[in-house]
Amino acid sequence: QSKLVIARSGYSTIMDLARLEKKAILIPTPGQTEQEYLGKRLMNKGICYSVSQRDFDLTAALTAADSFSGFSNIESENALLSRAIDDVLK
């Protein structure tokens, strides 16, 4: 029921956030390059705010997170599948 989740930017966590259509602040685990990449990628796409653990400041992160869309505007897998089937059938 939360409006905002603070979490690591691991693949499983991101998939859960997407499925739940949540907004998030992502903090990659230091040294986990895939988490750093995913956090940066989602931030560049305007979906989630991401910040390193070293630079994390709760007040600043909460303010910054307001300008990100979260996962609520991401097209679901079912919608993508339906569109692909419609395209094939046309």
N, C-alpha and C positions, 0 to 999 in steps of 0.2 A: 504494500500500500504506500510505500515511500515515494515521494516525488523525485528524489535524487539519491543516487547510490555512490558511495566512495569505495573504489575497489582497485585491485590490480588489473592490469590490462592483458591478462591471459586469454587465449582463444576461447576456452570454455566459458569463462566469465562474460566475454563479449557476446557469445552466442546466447547466453541466458538473458543478458540485458536487452538484446535485440528481440528475443522472443517475448519478453515482458514489456517491451516498448518503453524503456526507462531512459531518463537522463542520467548522466554519470560524470563523475570526476575520476579519471584514471591515473593511477600512480604505478608506473612500471616497476617491477622488482629490479633493483640495481644489478647490472651484468646480464640480464636476460634480454638479449638483443631482439628476439621476436616480440617481446612485450613492449620494448621501446619503439620498435617499428610500428606495431599496431596502434599504440597510443598516439604516435605522431601522425600516422595516416588518418585516424579518425578525427584528430584535431584539425588537420589540414582540410578535411572534407566538411568541417563545421558540425560534426555530430556530437563529439564529446570533448570536454576540456581535459588535457593531459599535462601533467607536470612531474618532474623528477622528484623522487623522495627527498633528496637533498634540498630542493627549492620549494618544497611544499609549505604553504601558509594557508590555513583553513579560511580565514576571512577573505584573502585575495582569491582563493580557488572558488569559493561560493559566489563571489561577485562575477568572476570570469565565466563560470558555468552558465549563468543566465543567458549569455549570448549564443549558446549552442543549442541545436535543435533536439538532441537526443535521438533515440531510435524510433520515435513515434512516426516519423515521416519516411521510414525505410520500407520499401516494398517487400511484402512477405514472400516467402518461398512459394506459397500456394498461389499468390497473385502472379508471380513470375511464370509458374508452370501453366496456369490458365491462359496467360497471354501467349506463351509459346505454342500451346495446343491450338488456340484460335488462329495464330499465324500459319500454322501448318495446314489447317483445314480451309483456309481461304483460297 
